[in-house]
Amino acid sequence: MSISQYATWRALQIGADNNNNYNHNNNMTNSPQTKKIFNSIWPLLLVLSIFNIHLIAAPYTKVEESFNIQATHDILNYGVPWANTSAVLHDKFDHVAFPGSVPRTFVGALLLAGTNMAIRPVSFLNPIESDLPGQQLMVRATLGALNSVALLSVKGAVDTAFGKTAGTWYILFQVTQFHVMFYASRTLPNMFAFAITTYALSALILVKAVTAKSARSAKRRRLALYLLTVSGIIFRSEIAILLAAETVYLTARQRPSLTKEIIPAGVAGVAIGLAITVSVDSFFWQQFPLWPELAGFYYNTILGKSIEWGTSPFHFYFLNAIPRLLLNPVTYVVCIPLALATKATQKTSQDILVPHVIFILAYSLLPHKEWRFIIYSVPAFTAVASAGASWIWTRRSKSLVYQGLAALLVISTLASAVASAGLLYISSLNYPGGHALAQFHDLTSSEKGNNISVYLSNLACQTGVTRFQQVHPHWQYDKTEDEEKLLDPMFWQQFDYVIAEKPRRIIGSWEPIATQNGYAGLTLRPEDDADLLPLSKPPHGVFKTLHSAYNNIAGLLRTQITKGLWPAVKMEPRLYILKKQDPPAAAAAISHT
């Protein structure tokens, strides 16, 4: 064999070996087991990634979240005060100094603190004890993970009820809804309840999609009613309306056993829920017996105090809140009506939606309305929308109509993702208090060894300041709200620094050393020298490069093509960091010395 013949033969042999290896690897990649693993992992990774992006982009909290985040901080850092309870609570716990209008439950805070204490030894999962801002992120991440798992449980139920294509659309719709993903990690009482009600929904979808007479269906009904009862007893009393709607509807449609399902679930839910909340909250509030949700229901509903926070028309939830919560208009204009009208999905879709519609209708009778009061219904609407989306997607090759609707689905979902990203960007600019305190710590980093006293105004506390941001344990962070004290000149003498929204109201001689801007609306014609992508704090590293590149490109397009028009966010000063000035006499004495 000549050298050229050998070379040709060897090349053919190597090619054959490579082709065999490629076929082997390709078979492994396309194996049913590999596909099964991928199909089970990607929804989890996607949901966790999206909620973590929201968490990192907006790490601070608002006043509505303050009770639970402060309570979690106190339990996590001071423990449960079994000994000398009243004194420890009075000296160290935030809720004693700032009790609010009604007591709220410590159960959610205790759950988050306990979970984070349990994983504290695992160093790569939890920040060190001195990293208080890192602790806050981890606490919120824990709640977000609980809500993510609950959302994924509904995905599994949708797979069974409407098929795996519907399950895929459910996840795509869910992760492109701003409110659910943004608030998944936020310590509102509603979001603790959300995890429980969402898991209950997954059980109810399975019950409504399969035979109602099996023993497994009976267990699922019992579990769902039990979970709804517990969440209403502990976290949010309005869930009692949803519980009643589901119970009546199940009774009418499936004839569940009163003695084996409904009564046992209700009795067990009430007994366990009350045992947990009364024991925990009576201890932390030092009042016995205390049931916070009953106190809140009496204050807000019976006494009608909730109207002090504003009122909305009857149609608010249906014409305003639900469209905003679902975000993608195709879901409620096309997909849900299609799922309700199509024979194959009609019955299950009706069974899922009707109790939630009844719940929202009944809740609409109350004058004070907020979207978070009905957030428990979003996964139900999304599940039914995914059934309609699946019907369209699986028929996209059958007619031009379905092909057009399928394209509309893709475009609207991508548009919702972009809109959600835009809303996240705007929301990240709405926490001037948290950013101002972080900026203050940067400015005073050289004074770590000193005993510094700083006053934090009401706006600062409402927009991001929590005990997790009070990083120097020996510094004094004062949050006094008493108007009489704030009008006393001697009150201000104790502080070295002040973070406040109205410097003119701060008595004494103060020097502004920094300003924290906040969101002030949108504009299509920004100032000539305006930052077209304003941020709450100066960007660093690669983000600084990207920020500059965007401003350069946008500025060029705005100048050369759009004639000055460009969508941009307006920012205005929200908080001022003030430093005490020495009195003239003292300053002169120091100068003379």
GIZIMO-V97705 format. One record per helix or strand. SS is the DSSP state (~ for helix, > for strand). FROM is the first residue (numbers start at 1). LEN is the number of residues. If there is no record, write none. Layout:
ss: <SS:SS>
from: <FROM:FROM>
len: <LEN:LEN>
This chain:
ss: <~:~:~:~:~:~:~:~:~:~:~:~:~:~:~:~:~:~:~:~:~:~:>:~:~:>:~:~:>:~:>:~:>:~>
from: <3:32:63:85:94:107:132:164:178:189:215:239:258:292:305:316:329:343:371:400:432:445:453:458:467:476:483:489:497:503:510:542:568:584>
len: <27:26:16:8:4:12:31:12:6:21:20:16:28:11:5:11:13:21:23:29:12:3:4:5:3:3:4:4:4:3:14:19:13:9>
